């Protein structure tokens, strides 16, 4: 039987986070004496001093820092357990937050959401169309229930949805096509490349071939596609987004000696599979069915235009 309660650890954390008993008392709506008693009782039960004076405030001792770090894991675990129970009790989420990389086939995305809408018309959906680490950032911060991305997410296990195929393309009258021969990377370096910007805020990344001196970086895959169609540059674009343009002649694949086609695996990640309610599970299942096991196109780290 544990001698120290979760409430005591929570009160100690509050005192540390707010720099003292008075401020912590205001934040957690308890009296300073209650917090003081809880912390002293904790020290007495453990036989370890966890706080020491620091001017008008208090700070953790070395032992207190170690203990509180471990205690926070317990507190967070208990909160997560209560959240799971709450979701189970309510039965259905009011909202599902989904982050889907812009490289994911539009038709599959629309099909999945349409299927979900038929099953749960009353559940709100927040769809974030991210690039590169944008989805990973939401996943790690717990701001998305589901994330579809072409990148690996450290600390999470994803399930394969298939792959996205990227093709290097340009307008048929682009100077690269006018060379009238097979191309290599030295040829590409002399012309403008269109790249989609990473949507992550904290640690944005660059990926793909990025050696063109005249590189333009845009915010959305559709912008890159539009600019390529206008002859403003070349880019690697998801095949599912350009099939019609290739067939109509609006775009033409670059005759590269190597690297003209790239494949990137797409994965589905849960923020917390144990917490996932029926609506979140339904969105995940709809995405699996929409891609039909192999996804129609693969993602790429420098995203569409990389």
ABEGO torsion letter per residue (X at the ends): XBABBAAAAAAAAAAAAAGEAAAAAAAAGBBAAAAAAAAAAAAAAAGBBABBBBEABBBBBAAAAAAAAAAAAAAAAAAAAAAAAAAAAAGBBABBBBBBBAABBAAAAAAAAAAAAAABAABBBBBBBBBEAAAAAAAAAGABABBBBABBBBGBBBBBAEBBBBBBBBBAABAAAAAGBBBBAAAAAABBBBBBBBABAABBBBBEBAABAABBBBABAAAAAAAAAAGAEBBBBBAAAAAAAAAAGABBBBBBABGABBBBBBBBBBABAAABBAAAAAAAAAAAAAAGGBBABBBBAAEBGX
